[in-house]
Amino acid sequence: MKTDSSFVLYCIYFKLKNRSIEIELKNHLVLKGKFIGFFRGNTTYISKWHLVDENVLLGTDEFGFLIGHLIKHNDISKIKFLEDYSIMNF
């Protein structure tokens, strides 16, 4: 599998100490939080990201359901890393 933008994002994100991010989607919706998980893709390295608020430790509620947002990698327009305020455009 060739390197794609999801793998580059994975490498950058998991090297950060402060993993707080701000995501702008292609529909101009802006979300803040942190990634706590992802789904591997067939044609890309990562197909979906699991985003939750910054203060959430686990991504499930007391009944075992996912909380937060599942975001398709292809729906991301840009990400701002709040550790150093760098921006990654897609």
Buried (B, 14 or more C-beta within 10 A) or exposed (E): EEEBBBBEBBEEBEEBEEBBBBBBBEEEEEBEBBBBEBEEBEEBBBBBBBBBEEEBEEBEEEEEEEEBBBBBBEBBBBBBBBEEEEEBEB
